[in-house]
Amino acid sequence: MRPLPPAARWCLIVLGVTVCYFATAQIGIQWAIVREQISPLWPAAGVALATPMLLGPRFWPGIFLGALLTNIALGPSLVTVLVISAGNTAGPMLAYAVMRRLGFRNELDRLPDAVLLVAVGAIGGTAVSAVMGTGVLVFGGALSPGDFWATALVWWTGDAMGVLTITPLLLLAPRFRMPKRVPLIRWGEAAALALFGLGTAVLASTTTSKLFLVFPVLVWAALRFRQAGALLCSLCVCTFTIFGAIRGLGPYGDYELATRMLHVQGYDATVGLTALTLSTIVLQRDRATAEIADAWRQITEMVDLIAPRQSLRSAITQHTDDEAQAACASRKRSR
């Protein structure tokens, strides 16, 4: 089968990115609380940042087209939609450029990588998209100037949560391999973690006193199942918390919209940051342990190679000394 020409391959990948962005944006729209297009959890932002990291920056048109298809039906005008789509593209691409400049690696196996993803990807880049999008809505008359900061806050935190929960999972996906010969007890532990994670996520979204039940589960997931387990638990907790807050349920139901979103996003950001940093630290510890074990193995092999040679050298030296002593004794007797 003949390989696809580079131009055709580029078009197919751009189309795939467009579909992925549009599909995840439809999930975010289901939770929209401002103009049916601004959501406290926007998974498409995570897809947008992961696209240049995994595929390269030249596939940015897929992000723009996905944002354009998402917003064109929501309005309010074509110019506004174009500016919003440009902001949704510029923010992730700018964050990607800065993170690469600072040495970010997709493996997420170092603590500085986790810090860069949070500080630059989840906070810095999403702020660009939020300010551009909210600004053009106010300028176009779709929002009143007094609603700028509240809307920008929801937009910004929604995009940030999308990056914090979705992007790390997408970065881990290319390295995922189905485990082989996993003991039955390990499957049982995974099932127990899933059950406890789901249960604590539901409980955390009901009352204030149960908010911190999720953190022991996050520690369990990070220690035993590394980044994949911790990040999936974090996504589950954030989803249930935001779902309850949008509908005025749980510990945030008595607040105004802006205050409610500020509280829930602060909590979800803490959960996501804990899951990401703790699992990264555990992975970094595992890598250091593996490097020490490998160094010890190399030292052991060198000792095993040197020992026989050293024994042979000792034997030769001993034989030479014996011959020298025998010759000396023979000379003394001849005198």
PARO-981456 format. One record per residue (C-alpha): residue number from 1; residue in one letter; chain; x, y negated, z. Coordinates in nm, 3 decimals. Example, Ala and Ser with C-alpha at 12.3 -4.5 7.8 and 13.67 -1.06 7.14 Angstrom:
<atoms>
+-----+--------+--------+---------+---------+---------+
: num : residu : chaine :       u :       v :       w :
+-----+--------+--------+---------+---------+---------+
:   1 :      A :      A :   1.230 :   0.450 :   0.780 :
:   2 :      S :      A :   1.367 :   0.106 :   0.714 :
+-----+--------+--------+---------+---------+---------+
</atoms>
This chain:
<atoms>
+-----+--------+--------+---------+---------+---------+
: num : residu : chaine :       u :       v :       w :
+-----+--------+--------+---------+---------+---------+
:   1 :      M :      A :   0.000 :   0.000 :   0.000 :
:   2 :      R :      A :   0.141 :  -0.336 :  -0.107 :
:   3 :      P :      A :   0.197 :  -0.588 :   0.175 :
:   4 :      L :      A :  -0.013 :  -0.902 :   0.173 :
:   5 :      P :      A :   0.143 :  -1.218 :   0.033 :
:   6 :      P :      A :   0.252 :  -1.467 :   0.302 :
:   7 :      A :      A :  -0.025 :  -1.711 :   0.210 :
:   8 :      A :      A :  -0.296 :  -1.445 :   0.236 :
:   9 :      R :      A :  -0.157 :  -1.322 :   0.567 :
:  10 :      W :      A :  -0.154 :  -1.679 :   0.700 :
:  11 :      C :      A :  -0.516 :  -1.729 :   0.599 :
:  12 :      L :      A :  -0.625 :  -1.402 :   0.763 :
:  13 :      I :      A :  -0.452 :  -1.490 :   1.089 :
:  14 :      V :      A :  -0.599 :  -1.841 :   1.087 :
:  15 :      L :      A :  -0.942 :  -1.687 :   1.028 :
:  16 :      G :      A :  -0.888 :  -1.448 :   1.318 :
:  17 :      V :      A :  -0.788 :  -1.733 :   1.550 :
:  18 :      T :      A :  -1.095 :  -1.928 :   1.439 :
:  19 :      V :      A :  -1.324 :  -1.637 :   1.519 :
:  20 :      C :      A :  -1.161 :  -1.576 :   1.858 :
:  21 :      Y :      A :  -1.185 :  -1.943 :   1.955 :
:  22 :      F :      A :  -1.546 :  -1.969 :   1.842 :
:  23 :      A :      A :  -1.648 :  -1.648 :   2.022 :
:  24 :      T :      A :  -1.489 :  -1.749 :   2.353 :
:  25 :      A :      A :  -1.630 :  -2.101 :   2.318 :
:  26 :      Q :      A :  -1.980 :  -1.954 :   2.294 :
:  27 :      I :      A :  -1.920 :  -1.790 :   2.631 :
:  28 :      G :      A :  -1.819 :  -2.124 :   2.778 :
:  29 :      I :      A :  -2.121 :  -2.299 :   2.629 :
:  30 :      Q :      A :  -2.350 :  -2.068 :   2.827 :
:  31 :      W :      A :  -2.225 :  -2.244 :   3.141 :
:  32 :      A :      A :  -2.223 :  -2.597 :   3.000 :
:  33 :      I :      A :  -2.345 :  -2.861 :   3.245 :
:  34 :      V :      A :  -2.278 :  -3.182 :   3.049 :
:  35 :      R :      A :  -2.435 :  -3.232 :   2.704 :
:  36 :      E :      A :  -2.445 :  -2.853 :   2.656 :
:  37 :      Q :      A :  -2.081 :  -2.858 :   2.548 :
:  38 :      I :      A :  -1.873 :  -2.933 :   2.859 :
:  39 :      S :      A :  -1.830 :  -2.630 :   3.083 :
:  40 :      P :      A :  -1.650 :  -2.576 :   3.417 :
:  41 :      L :      A :  -1.490 :  -2.266 :   3.263 :
:  42 :      W :      A :  -1.378 :  -2.293 :   2.900 :
:  43 :      P :      A :  -1.210 :  -1.965 :   2.793 :
:  44 :      A :      A :  -1.140 :  -2.107 :   2.447 :
:  45 :      A :      A :  -0.874 :  -2.333 :   2.601 :
:  46 :      G :      A :  -0.685 :  -2.020 :   2.707 :
:  47 :      V :      A :  -0.709 :  -1.884 :   2.354 :
:  48 :      A :      A :  -0.588 :  -2.216 :   2.212 :
:  49 :      L :      A :  -0.272 :  -2.219 :   2.426 :
:  50 :      A :      A :  -0.197 :  -1.850 :   2.372 :
:  51 :      T :      A :  -0.220 :  -1.885 :   1.991 :
:  52 :      P :      A :   0.109 :  -2.074 :   1.932 :
:  53 :      M :      A :   0.281 :  -1.874 :   2.205 :
:  54 :      L :      A :   0.198 :  -1.537 :   2.050 :
:  55 :      L :      A :   0.166 :  -1.619 :   1.680 :
:  56 :      G :      A :   0.360 :  -1.941 :   1.632 :
:  57 :      P :      A :   0.266 :  -2.309 :   1.597 :
:  58 :      R :      A :   0.193 :  -2.287 :   1.224 :
:  59 :      F :      A :  -0.143 :  -2.125 :   1.295 :
:  60 :      W :      A :  -0.285 :  -2.437 :   1.464 :
:  61 :      P :      A :  -0.555 :  -2.482 :   1.194 :
:  62 :      G :      A :  -0.733 :  -2.181 :   1.346 :
:  63 :      I :      A :  -0.771 :  -2.372 :   1.674 :
:  64 :      F :      A :  -0.899 :  -2.681 :   1.495 :
:  65 :      L :      A :  -1.148 :  -2.489 :   1.280 :
:  66 :      G :      A :  -1.275 :  -2.294 :   1.581 :
:  67 :      A :      A :  -1.329 :  -2.615 :   1.778 :
:  68 :      L :      A :  -1.491 :  -2.778 :   1.476 :
:  69 :      L :      A :  -1.738 :  -2.493 :   1.427 :
:  70 :      T :      A :  -1.817 :  -2.494 :   1.797 :
:  71 :      N :      A :  -1.886 :  -2.865 :   1.829 :
:  72 :      I :      A :  -2.036 :  -2.948 :   1.491 :
:  73 :      A :      A :  -2.376 :  -2.814 :   1.595 :
:  74 :      L :      A :  -2.360 :  -3.006 :   1.923 :
:  75 :      G :      A :  -2.284 :  -3.348 :   1.776 :
:  76 :      P :      A :  -2.339 :  -3.625 :   1.827 :
:  77 :      S :      A :  -2.165 :  -3.732 :   1.502 :
:  78 :      L :      A :  -1.912 :  -3.593 :   1.257 :
:  79 :      V :      A :  -1.645 :  -3.846 :   1.357 :
:  80 :      T :      A :  -1.691 :  -3.762 :   1.724 :
:  81 :      V :      A :  -1.673 :  -3.389 :   1.652 :
:  82 :      L :      A :  -1.354 :  -3.436 :   1.450 :
:  83 :      V :      A :  -1.188 :  -3.630 :   1.734 :
:  84 :      I :      A :  -1.297 :  -3.370 :   1.992 :
:  85 :      S :      A :  -1.162 :  -3.090 :   1.771 :
:  86 :      A :      A :  -0.836 :  -3.281 :   1.724 :
:  87 :      G :      A :  -0.806 :  -3.319 :   2.102 :
:  88 :      N :      A :  -0.876 :  -2.951 :   2.158 :
:  89 :      T :      A :  -0.591 :  -2.878 :   1.917 :
:  90 :      A :      A :  -0.344 :  -3.148 :   2.022 :
:  91 :      G :      A :  -0.356 :  -3.063 :   2.393 :
:  92 :      P :      A :  -0.250 :  -2.696 :   2.362 :
:  93 :      M :      A :   0.006 :  -2.769 :   2.091 :
:  94 :      L :      A :   0.165 :  -3.046 :   2.299 :
:  95 :      A :      A :   0.172 :  -2.820 :   2.605 :
:  96 :      Y :      A :   0.328 :  -2.542 :   2.396 :
:  97 :      A :      A :   0.603 :  -2.774 :   2.266 :
:  98 :      V :      A :   0.690 :  -2.898 :   2.615 :
:  99 :      M :      A :   0.689 :  -2.549 :   2.766 :
: 100 :      R :      A :   0.915 :  -2.410 :   2.492 :
: 101 :      R :      A :   1.146 :  -2.706 :   2.537 :
: 102 :      L :      A :   1.172 :  -2.624 :   2.908 :
: 103 :      G :      A :   1.252 :  -2.258 :   2.842 :
: 104 :      F :      A :   0.917 :  -2.087 :   2.892 :
: 105 :      R :      A :   0.907 :  -1.714 :   2.812 :
: 106 :      N :      A :   0.595 :  -1.515 :   2.723 :
: 107 :      E :      A :   0.695 :  -1.228 :   2.951 :
: 108 :      L :      A :   0.591 :  -1.431 :   3.259 :
: 109 :      D :      A :   0.846 :  -1.235 :   3.463 :
: 110 :      R :      A :   1.002 :  -1.540 :   3.628 :
: 111 :      L :      A :   0.854 :  -1.781 :   3.880 :
: 112 :      P :      A :   0.956 :  -2.090 :   3.671 :
: 113 :      D :      A :   0.744 :  -1.952 :   3.385 :
: 114 :      A :      A :   0.438 :  -1.934 :   3.611 :
: 115 :      V :      A :   0.503 :  -2.288 :   3.734 :
: 116 :      L :      A :   0.533 :  -2.418 :   3.377 :
: 117 :      L :      A :   0.210 :  -2.246 :   3.274 :
: 118 :      V :      A :   0.025 :  -2.412 :   3.562 :
: 119 :      A :      A :   0.187 :  -2.756 :   3.556 :
: 120 :      V :      A :   0.220 :  -2.810 :   3.181 :
: 121 :      G :      A :  -0.032 :  -2.570 :   3.028 :
: 122 :      A :      A :  -0.320 :  -2.576 :   3.276 :
: 123 :      I :      A :  -0.283 :  -2.935 :   3.399 :
: 124 :      G :      A :  -0.095 :  -3.145 :   3.145 :
: 125 :      G :      A :  -0.216 :  -3.019 :   2.808 :
: 126 :      T :      A :  -0.579 :  -2.988 :   2.911 :
: 127 :      A :      A :  -0.579 :  -3.348 :   3.038 :
: 128 :      V :      A :  -0.506 :  -3.463 :   2.681 :
: 129 :      S :      A :  -0.808 :  -3.275 :   2.546 :
: 130 :      A :      A :  -1.033 :  -3.397 :   2.827 :
: 131 :      V :      A :  -0.942 :  -3.764 :   2.793 :
: 132 :      M :      A :  -0.971 :  -3.764 :   2.413 :
: 133 :      G :      A :  -1.301 :  -3.577 :   2.414 :
: 134 :      T :      A :  -1.466 :  -3.777 :   2.693 :
: 135 :      G :      A :  -1.333 :  -4.104 :   2.555 :
: 136 :      V :      A :  -1.481 :  -4.051 :   2.211 :
: 137 :      L :      A :  -1.816 :  -3.949 :   2.362 :
: 138 :      V :      A :  -1.825 :  -4.273 :   2.560 :
: 139 :      F :      A :  -1.708 :  -4.477 :   2.262 :
: 140 :      G :      A :  -1.973 :  -4.319 :   2.040 :
: 141 :      G :      A :  -2.250 :  -4.389 :   2.289 :
: 142 :      A :      A :  -2.322 :  -4.025 :   2.377 :
: 143 :      L :      A :  -2.215 :  -4.095 :   2.738 :
: 144 :      S :      A :  -2.235 :  -4.405 :   2.950 :
: 145 :      P :      A :  -1.905 :  -4.560 :   3.066 :
: 146 :      G :      A :  -1.999 :  -4.485 :   3.425 :
: 147 :      D :      A :  -2.002 :  -4.111 :   3.349 :
: 148 :      F :      A :  -1.650 :  -4.109 :   3.208 :
: 149 :      W :      A :  -1.457 :  -3.989 :   3.513 :
: 150 :      A :      A :  -1.711 :  -3.730 :   3.628 :
: 151 :      T :      A :  -1.735 :  -3.585 :   3.276 :
: 152 :      A :      A :  -1.360 :  -3.594 :   3.221 :
: 153 :      L :      A :  -1.310 :  -3.415 :   3.553 :
: 154 :      V :      A :  -1.545 :  -3.130 :   3.457 :
: 155 :      W :      A :  -1.390 :  -3.110 :   3.109 :
: 156 :      W :      A :  -1.035 :  -3.111 :   3.243 :
: 157 :      T :      A :  -1.090 :  -2.856 :   3.518 :
: 158 :      G :      A :  -1.292 :  -2.630 :   3.286 :
: 159 :      D :      A :  -1.010 :  -2.623 :   3.031 :
: 160 :      A :      A :  -0.752 :  -2.578 :   3.308 :
: 161 :      M :      A :  -0.939 :  -2.279 :   3.447 :
: 162 :      G :      A :  -0.959 :  -2.131 :   3.097 :
: 163 :      V :      A :  -0.581 :  -2.158 :   3.063 :
: 164 :      L :      A :  -0.515 :  -2.029 :   3.413 :
: 165 :      T :      A :  -0.736 :  -1.721 :   3.378 :
: 166 :      I :      A :  -0.727 :  -1.631 :   3.006 :
: 167 :      T :      A :  -0.383 :  -1.729 :   2.875 :
: 168 :      P :      A :  -0.180 :  -1.501 :   3.108 :
: 169 :      L :      A :  -0.397 :  -1.203 :   3.017 :
: 170 :      L :      A :  -0.348 :  -1.271 :   2.646 :
: 171 :      L :      A :   0.028 :  -1.303 :   2.696 :
: 172 :      L :      A :   0.031 :  -0.965 :   2.870 :
: 173 :      A :      A :  -0.184 :  -0.794 :   2.605 :
: 174 :      P :      A :   0.096 :  -0.720 :   2.349 :
: 175 :      R :      A :   0.292 :  -0.534 :   2.619 :
: 176 :      F :      A :  -0.002 :  -0.331 :   2.746 :
: 177 :      R :      A :   0.033 :   0.044 :   2.708 :
: 178 :      M :      A :  -0.207 :   0.310 :   2.825 :
: 179 :      P :      A :  -0.040 :   0.496 :   3.112 :
: 180 :      K :      A :   0.034 :   0.864 :   3.067 :
: 181 :      R :      A :   0.011 :   1.136 :   3.331 :
: 182 :      V :      A :  -0.129 :   0.904 :   3.593 :
: 183 :      P :      A :  -0.203 :   1.084 :   3.921 :
: 184 :      L :      A :  -0.566 :   1.115 :   4.012 :
: 185 :      I :      A :  -0.509 :   0.924 :   4.334 :
: 186 :      R :      A :  -0.385 :   0.629 :   4.128 :
: 187 :      W :      A :  -0.709 :   0.622 :   3.929 :
: 188 :      G :      A :  -0.898 :   0.637 :   4.257 :
: 189 :      E :      A :  -0.704 :   0.340 :   4.388 :
: 190 :      A :      A :  -0.779 :   0.143 :   4.072 :
: 191 :      A :      A :  -1.149 :   0.222 :   4.104 :
: 192 :      A :      A :  -1.144 :   0.119 :   4.471 :
: 193 :      L :      A :  -0.971 :  -0.208 :   4.382 :
: 194 :      A :      A :  -1.230 :  -0.280 :   4.113 :
: 195 :      L :      A :  -1.511 :  -0.210 :   4.358 :
: 196 :      F :      A :  -1.364 :  -0.423 :   4.635 :
: 197 :      G :      A :  -1.274 :  -0.700 :   4.390 :
: 198 :      L :      A :  -1.627 :  -0.715 :   4.254 :
: 199 :      G :      A :  -1.777 :  -0.701 :   4.602 :
: 200 :      T :      A :  -1.560 :  -0.977 :   4.747 :
: 201 :      A :      A :  -1.618 :  -1.193 :   4.437 :
: 202 :      V :      A :  -1.993 :  -1.168 :   4.492 :
: 203 :      L :      A :  -1.960 :  -1.235 :   4.865 :
: 204 :      A :      A :  -1.730 :  -1.532 :   4.808 :
: 205 :      S :      A :  -1.994 :  -1.698 :   4.591 :
: 206 :      T :      A :  -2.260 :  -1.680 :   4.863 :
: 207 :      T :      A :  -2.139 :  -1.849 :   5.182 :
: 208 :      T :      A :  -1.843 :  -2.061 :   5.291 :
: 209 :      S :      A :  -1.736 :  -1.818 :   5.562 :
: 210 :      K :      A :  -1.671 :  -1.545 :   5.303 :
: 211 :      L :      A :  -1.460 :  -1.751 :   5.060 :
: 212 :      F :      A :  -1.130 :  -1.615 :   5.187 :
: 213 :      L :      A :  -1.222 :  -1.249 :   5.163 :
: 214 :      V :      A :  -1.081 :  -1.240 :   4.811 :
: 215 :      F :      A :  -0.721 :  -1.314 :   4.908 :
: 216 :      P :      A :  -0.641 :  -0.973 :   5.066 :
: 217 :      V :      A :  -0.779 :  -0.813 :   4.750 :
: 218 :      L :      A :  -0.557 :  -1.038 :   4.536 :
: 219 :      V :      A :  -0.254 :  -0.936 :   4.744 :
: 220 :      W :      A :  -0.349 :  -0.569 :   4.701 :
: 221 :      A :      A :  -0.389 :  -0.612 :   4.326 :
: 222 :      A :      A :  -0.059 :  -0.797 :   4.287 :
: 223 :      L :      A :   0.143 :  -0.547 :   4.492 :
: 224 :      R :      A :  -0.002 :  -0.233 :   4.340 :
: 225 :      F :      A :  -0.112 :  -0.331 :   3.988 :
: 226 :      R :      A :   0.108 :  -0.631 :   3.921 :
: 227 :      Q :      A :  -0.008 :  -0.911 :   3.692 :
: 228 :      A :      A :  -0.283 :  -0.728 :   3.508 :
: 229 :      G :      A :  -0.466 :  -0.631 :   3.826 :
: 230 :      A :      A :  -0.422 :  -0.966 :   4.000 :
: 231 :      L :      A :  -0.527 :  -1.173 :   3.699 :
: 232 :      L :      A :  -0.836 :  -0.961 :   3.632 :
: 233 :      C :      A :  -0.941 :  -0.999 :   3.996 :
: 234 :      S :      A :  -0.884 :  -1.374 :   3.970 :
: 235 :      L :      A :  -1.098 :  -1.395 :   3.656 :
: 236 :      C :      A :  -1.376 :  -1.200 :   3.827 :
: 237 :      V :      A :  -1.373 :  -1.428 :   4.133 :
: 238 :      C :      A :  -1.368 :  -1.747 :   3.926 :
: 239 :      T :      A :  -1.655 :  -1.627 :   3.707 :
: 240 :      F :      A :  -1.885 :  -1.546 :   3.998 :
: 241 :      T :      A :  -1.797 :  -1.865 :   4.186 :
: 242 :      I :      A :  -1.864 :  -2.089 :   3.888 :
: 243 :      F :      A :  -2.184 :  -1.901 :   3.805 :
: 244 :      G :      A :  -2.314 :  -1.964 :   4.157 :
: 245 :      A :      A :  -2.204 :  -2.328 :   4.163 :
: 246 :      I :      A :  -2.373 :  -2.410 :   3.832 :
: 247 :      R :      A :  -2.703 :  -2.280 :   3.960 :
: 248 :      G :      A :  -2.671 :  -2.451 :   4.295 :
: 249 :      L :      A :  -2.616 :  -2.127 :   4.487 :
: 250 :      G :      A :  -2.371 :  -2.042 :   4.758 :
: 251 :      P :      A :  -2.153 :  -2.282 :   4.955 :
: 252 :      Y :      A :  -2.160 :  -2.556 :   4.689 :
: 253 :      G :      A :  -2.533 :  -2.582 :   4.627 :
: 254 :      D :      A :  -2.595 :  -2.887 :   4.848 :
: 255 :      Y :      A :  -2.344 :  -3.117 :   4.674 :
: 256 :      E :      A :  -2.384 :  -3.350 :   4.377 :
: 257 :      L :      A :  -2.263 :  -3.217 :   4.043 :
: 258 :      A :      A :  -1.923 :  -3.392 :   4.037 :
: 259 :      T :      A :  -1.849 :  -3.307 :   4.403 :
: 260 :      R :      A :  -1.971 :  -2.951 :   4.353 :
: 261 :      M :      A :  -1.745 :  -2.899 :   4.054 :
: 262 :      L :      A :  -1.448 :  -3.057 :   4.231 :
: 263 :      H :      A :  -1.484 :  -2.819 :   4.525 :
: 264 :      V :      A :  -1.540 :  -2.506 :   4.320 :
: 265 :      Q :      A :  -1.257 :  -2.584 :   4.080 :
: 266 :      G :      A :  -1.022 :  -2.649 :   4.370 :
: 267 :      Y :      A :  -1.108 :  -2.310 :   4.514 :
: 268 :      D :      A :  -1.082 :  -2.131 :   4.178 :
: 269 :      A :      A :  -0.751 :  -2.301 :   4.103 :
: 270 :      T :      A :  -0.618 :  -2.177 :   4.438 :
: 271 :      V :      A :  -0.732 :  -1.824 :   4.359 :
: 272 :      G :      A :  -0.584 :  -1.830 :   4.008 :
: 273 :      L :      A :  -0.256 :  -1.983 :   4.122 :
: 274 :      T :      A :  -0.222 :  -1.730 :   4.403 :
: 275 :      A :      A :  -0.284 :  -1.438 :   4.169 :
: 276 :      L :      A :  -0.041 :  -1.565 :   3.905 :
: 277 :      T :      A :   0.247 :  -1.666 :   4.132 :
: 278 :      L :      A :   0.226 :  -1.367 :   4.366 :
: 279 :      S :      A :   0.212 :  -1.114 :   4.083 :
: 280 :      T :      A :   0.501 :  -1.291 :   3.908 :
: 281 :      I :      A :   0.711 :  -1.281 :   4.225 :
: 282 :      V :      A :   0.639 :  -0.909 :   4.263 :
: 283 :      L :      A :   0.736 :  -0.850 :   3.898 :
: 284 :      Q :      A :   1.055 :  -1.052 :   3.948 :
: 285 :      R :      A :   1.137 :  -0.842 :   4.254 :
: 286 :      D :      A :   1.082 :  -0.524 :   4.053 :
: 287 :      R :      A :   1.313 :  -0.649 :   3.781 :
: 288 :      A :      A :   1.585 :  -0.736 :   4.034 :
: 289 :      T :      A :   1.550 :  -0.393 :   4.194 :
: 290 :      A :      A :   1.578 :  -0.227 :   3.853 :
: 291 :      E :      A :   1.890 :  -0.430 :   3.771 :
: 292 :      I :      A :   2.051 :  -0.332 :   4.102 :
: 293 :      A :      A :   1.966 :   0.034 :   4.041 :
: 294 :      D :      A :   2.111 :   0.013 :   3.689 :
: 295 :      A :      A :   2.430 :  -0.152 :   3.818 :
: 296 :      W :      A :   2.465 :   0.118 :   4.084 :
: 297 :      R :      A :   2.418 :   0.388 :   3.819 :
: 298 :      Q :      A :   2.692 :   0.234 :   3.604 :
: 299 :      I :      A :   2.927 :   0.212 :   3.903 :
: 300 :      T :      A :   2.857 :   0.576 :   3.988 :
: 301 :      E :      A :   2.930 :   0.683 :   3.630 :
: 302 :      M :      A :   3.258 :   0.489 :   3.632 :
: 303 :      V :      A :   3.360 :   0.651 :   3.960 :
: 304 :      D :      A :   3.279 :   0.994 :   3.817 :
: 305 :      L :      A :   3.496 :   0.919 :   3.514 :
: 306 :      I :      A :   3.784 :   0.779 :   3.717 :
: 307 :      A :      A :   3.791 :   1.051 :   3.986 :
: 308 :      P :      A :   3.910 :   1.340 :   3.763 :
: 309 :      R :      A :   4.177 :   1.122 :   3.605 :
: 310 :      Q :      A :   4.292 :   1.006 :   3.944 :
: 311 :      S :      A :   4.310 :   1.368 :   4.064 :
: 312 :      L :      A :   4.513 :   1.468 :   3.757 :
: 313 :      R :      A :   4.746 :   1.174 :   3.806 :
: 314 :      S :      A :   4.795 :   1.269 :   4.170 :
: 315 :      A :      A :   4.873 :   1.627 :   4.072 :
: 316 :      I :      A :   5.128 :   1.517 :   3.810 :
: 317 :      T :      A :   5.289 :   1.276 :   4.056 :
: 318 :      Q :      A :   5.306 :   1.547 :   4.323 :
: 319 :      H :      A :   5.460 :   1.792 :   4.074 :
: 320 :      T :      A :   5.723 :   1.535 :   3.971 :
: 321 :      D :      A :   5.809 :   1.464 :   4.333 :
: 322 :      D :      A :   5.844 :   1.835 :   4.404 :
: 323 :      E :      A :   6.077 :   1.878 :   4.106 :
: 324 :      A :      A :   6.283 :   1.580 :   4.217 :
: 325 :      Q :      A :   6.315 :   1.717 :   4.569 :
: 326 :      A :      A :   6.410 :   2.060 :   4.436 :
: 327 :      A :      A :   6.679 :   1.909 :   4.213 :
: 328 :      C :      A :   6.818 :   1.708 :   4.501 :
: 329 :      A :      A :   6.830 :   2.014 :   4.724 :
: 330 :      S :      A :   7.005 :   2.211 :   4.449 :
: 331 :      R :      A :   7.273 :   1.942 :   4.414 :
: 332 :      K :      A :   7.338 :   1.945 :   4.786 :
: 333 :      R :      A :   7.386 :   2.322 :   4.788 :
: 334 :      S :      A :   7.626 :   2.308 :   4.494 :
: 335 :      R :      A :   7.846 :   2.066 :   4.687 :
+-----+--------+--------+---------+---------+---------+
</atoms>
